[in-house]
Amino acid sequence: MNELIRYPNGLRLVVDYNPSVRSVAFGIWVGAGSTKETQQNNGISHFTEHVMFKGTDRYTAFDIANTFEGMGALVNAFTSKEGTCYYVKSVDEYTEKCFSTLAHIFTHSSFDADELDKERKVIVEEINMGEDSPEDICYDMLAQAMYPDAPLGRTILGPIDNVQRFTRYDVLAYMDQYYNADNIVVSVAGNLGAKEADKLVRTYLLGEIRTNKTPASANVSTEKSNVAMRIKDFEQSNIGISYPSLPFHHPRTSVQSVFSILFGGGMSSRLFQRIREQLGLAYSVYSTPLSYTHSGNFNIMLNITAANTQKVLEAVKKEIADIVATGVNAEEFHRAKIQLKSALVFSEENIQNIMTSQGKLMLYAGELYNVDKRIAEIDAVTQTDVNAFLRELLIPEKLCAAYVGKDPETDIEAILKKS
């Protein structure tokens, strides 16, 4: 059973106690991602995440790595469009030492200029590595096509020019704005009770974090219909097709999830069976929704040979037209619900997944995560719900698309938007 503790300065602690395991996962979640950035400081959230581990008044960068690995702990961080998470997973006997070390890093990183210069080179290499990943490029281009000139359309890593000029002052100014108690959630899962977790937070974190008032998030959900292309000499090409959809924690999220599973979420899905198994036109084909606080999109992603572009697009269009015309059938509908519920149950067997789910939900929606509630919501979804949803979703005039790869020698926009 999850427990929530709210502190006077706005900090929130969520705890999922599980005494049947011998490990603990905890994350410090901050509502600071690329949507909080401007064109001028795009990439600062991710840059801050990287340089957080480059040393404090107590530890060098090596000391940090050595301390965690000396306890067999896994430490890492990630940045998304709307948030950043710093997390550790350890065996329970090292919980206090791991938490106190992460809290110290989070509140006392020194951001030494020499260390920042070293790390910016690493981030530039990460950006360059992304340029060798057509799927990553495709996702970025889809976002740029759907949200042009808006924060959701910007990349998480930011442009190289920005990364090369960020300074210690830029990091501290950004943290003063967003790394505040009212914009932070500590999420704990595993063999640590709420009382013990509360003691750790009060001892090592509560009095050390900023208490500035964090500015409210702006609504950046204006979607456009565009097609973006990047001709590049990859062996394989990637296509993304995207429709505006539901924001995070929308009442119909479970309806969307059921539809995504049956349409492109597994080997028995319509897209996989038709595009890969029957026609052999793609190695990878799947559908996936992406949701943000004020917006969301539903994506169909394909990895193909450029010469098959027209055939693939026509085949996908036919699958879309068929499901809009006839709706989902009872067998695939029930199978999708079972798959979705099973995935939720399986995720409960991994404390890091639990930590992530509850931290994300509390940060973005202010609610406790409850897997039984999620299963009940899935059980409540009807076939009629799914059919109504997909017909509202799959509107040709609203789609965006992105293509990355060799010249397909075909008009992708004309094919997709032709009635």
Residue pairs with C-beta under 8 A, 6 or more apart in sequence:
1 16
1 17
2 14
2 15
2 16
2 358
2 368
2 369
2 370
3 14
3 15
3 17
3 194
4 12
4 13
4 14
4 362
4 368
5 12
5 13
5 14
5 15
5 194
5 197
5 198
5 201
6 12
6 13
7 13
7 181
7 201
7 206
9 181
9 182
9 206
9 209
9 211
10 180
10 181
10 182
10 183
10 184
10 211
11 181
11 182
11 184
11 185
11 186
11 201
11 205
11 206
11 209
12 184
12 185
12 186
12 362
13 185
13 186
13 188
13 194
13 197
13 198
13 201
14 185
14 186
14 187
14 188
14 358
14 359
14 362
14 368
14 369
15 188
15 189
15 192
15 193
15 194
15 197
16 188
16 189
16 190
16 351
16 354
16 355
16 358
16 369
17 190
17 191
17 192
17 193
17 194
18 189
18 190
18 191
18 351
18 354
19 191
19 193
20 191
21 190
21 191
21 351
22 91
22 92
22 191
23 89
23 90
23 91
23 92
23 190
23 191
23 351
24 89
24 90
24 91
24 92
24 95
24 98
24 188
24 189
24 190
24 191
24 192
24 351
25 87
25 88
25 89
25 188
25 189
25 190
25 351
25 352
25 354
25 355
26 87
26 88
26 95
26 98
26 99
26 102
26 186
26 187
26 188
26 189
26 192
26 197
26 355
27 85
27 86
27 87
27 88
27 186
27 187
27 355
27 356
27 359
28 85
28 86
28 87
28 102
28 103
28 106
28 184
28 185
28 186
28 205
29 83
29 84
29 85
29 184
29 185
29 186
29 187
29 359
29 360
29 362
29 363
30 83
30 84
30 85
30 86
30 178
30 179
30 183
30 184
31 82
31 83
31 178
31 183
31 184
31 214
31 217
31 363
31 364
32 45
32 48
32 83
32 84
32 174
32 178
32 179
32 183
33 45
33 79
33 80
33 81
33 82
33 83
33 84
33 156
34 42
34 43
34 45
34 46
34 79
34 80
34 81
34 82
34 151
34 154
34 155
34 156
34 158
35 81
35 82
35 151
35 152
35 217
35 220
35 292
36 45
36 82
36 151
36 177
36 178
36 217
37 43
37 44
37 45
37 151
37 154
37 158
39 154
40 162
41 158
41 162
41 166
41 170
41 174
42 154
42 155
42 158
42 159
42 162
43 123
43 155
43 156
43 157
43 158
43 159
43 162
43 163
43 166
44 158
44 162
44 166
44 170
44 171
44 174
45 79
45 84
45 156
45 174
46 79
46 84
46 123
46 156
46 157
46 158
47 119
47 120
47 123
47 158
47 163
47 166
47 171
48 84
48 171
48 174
48 175
49 77
49 78
49 79
49 84
49 86
50 119
50 122
50 123
51 109
51 111
51 115
51 116
51 119
51 171
52 77
52 86
52 105
52 106
52 109
53 61
53 64
53 65
53 77
53 105
53 109
54 61
54 109
54 110
54 111
54 112
54 115
54 116
54 118
54 119
55 61
55 63
55 64
55 109
55 110
55 112
55 115
56 64
56 104
56 105
56 108
56 109
56 110
57 108
57 110
58 104
58 108
59 67
59 101
59 104
59 105
61 115
64 75
64 101
64 105
67 97
67 101
68 74
68 75
68 88
68 90
68 98
68 101
71 90
71 91
71 94
71 97
71 98
72 90
72 91
72 94
73 88
73 89
73 90
73 91
73 94
73 98
74 88
74 89
74 90
75 87
75 88
75 98
75 102
76 87
77 84
77 85
77 86
77 87
78 84
78 85
79 156
80 156
81 151
81 152
81 156
81 292
82 217
82 292
82 293
82 364
83 360
83 363
83 364
85 356
85 359
86 102
86 105
86 106
87 102
87 352
87 355
88 98
88 99
88 101
88 102
89 351
89 352
90 98
92 190
92 191
92 192
95 191
95 192
95 200
96 200
99 200
99 204
100 200
100 203
100 204
103 200
103 204
103 205
103 208
104 204
106 205
106 209
107 205
107 208
107 209
108 208
111 168
111 171
111 172
112 168
113 167
113 168
116 166
116 167
116 168
116 171
120 163
120 164
120 166
123 157
123 163
124 160
124 163
124 164
126 157
127 157
127 158
127 160
127 163
130 136
130 137
130 140
130 157
131 137
134 232
134 234
134 236
134 237
134 238
134 303
134 404
134 405
135 238
135 301
135 303
137 230
137 232
137 238
137 404
138 238
138 239
138 240
138 301
138 402
138 403
138 404
139 240
139 299
139 301
139 402
140 155
141 228
141 230
141 240
141 402
141 404
142 228
142 240
142 242
142 297
142 299
142 400
142 401
142 402
143 152
143 153
143 154
143 155
144 153
144 154
144 228
145 153
145 224
145 226
145 227
145 228
145 242
145 400
145 401
145 402
146 152
146 153
146 223
146 224
146 226
146 242
146 244
146 297
146 400
147 153
147 220
147 222
147 223
147 224
147 295
148 224
148 226
150 220
150 222
151 218
151 220
152 220
152 221
152 292
152 295
157 163
175 210
176 210
176 212
177 212
177 214
177 215
178 214
179 209
179 210
180 209
180 210
180 211
180 212
180 213
180 214
181 209
181 210
181 211
182 211
182 213
182 214
183 214
184 209
185 359
185 362
185 363
186 197
186 201
186 205
186 359
187 355
187 356
187 358
187 359
187 362
188 197
188 355
189 351
189 352
189 354
189 355
189 358
190 351
190 354
190 355
217 293
217 294
219 294
220 294
220 295
221 247
221 292
221 294
221 295
223 244
223 295
223 297
223 398
223 400
224 400
225 397
225 398
225 399
225 400
226 400
227 400
227 401
227 402
227 403
227 412
227 413
227 416
228 400
228 401
228 402
228 403
229 402
229 403
229 404
229 412
230 402
230 403
230 404
230 405
231 405
231 406
231 407
232 404
232 405
232 406
233 406
234 404
234 405
234 406
236 283
236 303
236 304
236 305
236 405
237 303
237 304
237 305
237 306
237 309
237 403
237 404
237 405
237 406
237 408
238 301
238 302
238 303
238 304
238 402
238 403
238 404
238 405
239 301
239 302
239 304
239 309
239 312
239 313
239 401
239 402
239 403
239 412
240 299
240 300
240 301
240 302
240 401
240 402
240 403
241 299
241 300
241 301
241 316
241 399
241 400
241 401
241 416
242 297
242 298
242 299
242 300
242 399
242 400
242 401
242 402
243 297
243 298
243 393
243 394
243 395
243 398
243 399
243 400
244 295
244 296
244 297
244 298
244 398
245 256
245 289
245 291
245 296
245 297
245 298
245 393
246 252
246 253
246 256
246 289
246 291
246 296
247 291
247 292
247 293
247 294
247 295
247 296
248 291
248 292
248 293
248 296
248 364
248 365
249 291
249 361
249 364
249 365
249 367
250 256
250 291
250 296
252 385
252 389
253 291
253 377
254 340
254 374
254 377
254 378
254 380
254 381
255 381
255 385
255 386
255 389
256 289
256 298
256 389
256 393
257 289
257 340
257 378
258 333
258 336
258 337
258 340
258 378
258 381
258 386
259 328
259 336
259 386
259 389
259 390
259 393
260 287
260 288
260 289
260 298
261 269
261 336
261 339
261 340
262 269
262 270
262 328
262 332
262 333
262 335
262 336
262 386
263 269
263 270
263 271
263 287
263 319
263 323
263 390
264 270
264 271
264 272
264 285
264 286
264 287
264 288
264 300
265 286
265 287
265 288
265 336
265 339
266 272
266 339
267 273
268 332
268 335
269 286
269 287
270 319
270 323
270 332
271 285
271 286
271 287
271 300
271 316
271 319
272 285
272 286
274 315
274 319
275 281
275 282
275 285
275 302
275 312
275 315
275 316
275 319
276 282
276 283
276 285
279 311
279 315
281 304
281 308
281 311
281 312
281 315
282 302
282 303
282 304
282 308
282 312
283 303
283 304
284 301
284 302
284 303
285 300
285 301
285 302
285 303
286 300
286 301
287 298
287 299
287 300
287 301
288 298
288 299
288 301
289 296
289 297
289 298
289 299
290 296
290 297
290 298
290 299
293 364
297 400
298 393
300 316
302 312
302 316
304 312
304 405
306 405
306 406
306 407
306 408
306 409
307 408
309 403
309 408
309 409
309 410
309 412
310 408
310 410
310 415
313 410
313 412
313 415
313 416
314 415
317 415
317 416
320 394
323 390
323 394
324 390
324 391
324 394
327 383
327 386
327 387
327 390
328 383
328 386
328 387
328 390
330 383
333 383
333 386
337 378
337 379
337 381
340 378
341 375
341 378
341 379
344 371
344 374
344 375
344 378
345 371
345 375
347 353
347 354
347 357
347 371
348 354
348 371
354 369
357 369
358 368
358 369
361 367
361 368
361 369
362 368
362 369
396 416
396 417
396 419
397 417
399 416
399 417
401 412
401 413
401 416
403 412
